[in-house]
């Protein structure tokens, strides 16, 4: 992954931020971003507990990830996209934060009526087609879709 800045915009980001911080090393930077201050604090604390001092906590809001323009190489979301209340503005802020060759990685629940767990159907606001449409409308291009998780 090199020593570029990484961004973790993830529910359950504690683990992801720490793992990314290990990968980028001391020369890199990881932003642990979440709307819940306690998740952000836990992400930074877990990294520090593992001797990692390259994680910066950022509390975002429903409209923006609150990262500087052109500041990150990767935005990684895990089981988070379905919580985007305002996907258009949130995605615009992600697009702005990414460097020109940056990537957005989205892992989220699969929502298929009749197939998905009832909890997913109640909890997840959109199916894969709508999510892809929203992301592409924000200026992103789908370059790869992996199918290695049964429900995500």
PyMOL commands that set and color helices and strands:
alter all, ss='L'
color gray80, all
select helices_A, chain A and resi 13-24+37-49+81-83+87-97+118-123+128-137
alter helices_A, ss='H'
color red, helices_A
select strands_A, chain A and resi 5-9+29-34+55-59+72-78+98-107
alter strands_A, ss='S'
color yellow, strands_A
deselect
rebuild
show_as cartoon
